[in-house]
Amino acid sequence: MATVCRSRGVTPAAFLALALLATGTACSSSSKAPAAGSSPTAPVSSATAGGQAATVTVTEKEYSLGLSQTQVAPGSYTFVADNAGTIAHALAISGPGVSTTQTSVISPGSKAQFTVTLQPGSYELWCPIDGHKALGMDTHIQVGAAGSTSPSGGGAAPSSSTGASSGH
């Protein structure tokens, strides 16, 4: 049988104030702070069609990066790094308006992701694990080029990043 302990330290008024504060924060449509795992200069946004970020899948293996798209329209994108290799990898991106943002180390057979808002220009993607970039794990994605595709229909962005960290 479970024991229930009651604390008299929180008054009903304080509880109501906390509940209202939590509800107001959770339901706010304005997001001024970046999501966990993104840097302040790489804003997380869902400004694309349907309010969801499109997905770009990056397949990582020894020693190459394969992109599901190499040209995209400006907008919010979730980059899903899929480690199809036999050793640990990670994924980093840098370009116009995005300082280096990267995932944590990804074990073989695992995935990690981050969401960034891309402006027109060229963005570099690479594996930041020591020496992997020099061995060929380095590529670019073009944003806003002729023939670019719209960020709609690429998949839903989760509400938080998984395995992402910023700038190291």
Secondary structure, DSSP 8 states (H G I E B T S, - for coil): -------SSS-HHHHHHHHHHHHHHHT-S---S--TTS-TTS-----SGGG--EEEEEEEETTEEEES-SEE-SEEEEEEEEE-SSS-B--EEEETTEEEEEE--B-TT-EEEEEEEE-SEEEEEE--STTTTTTT-EEEEEES-TT-B-STTS----SS-SSEEE--
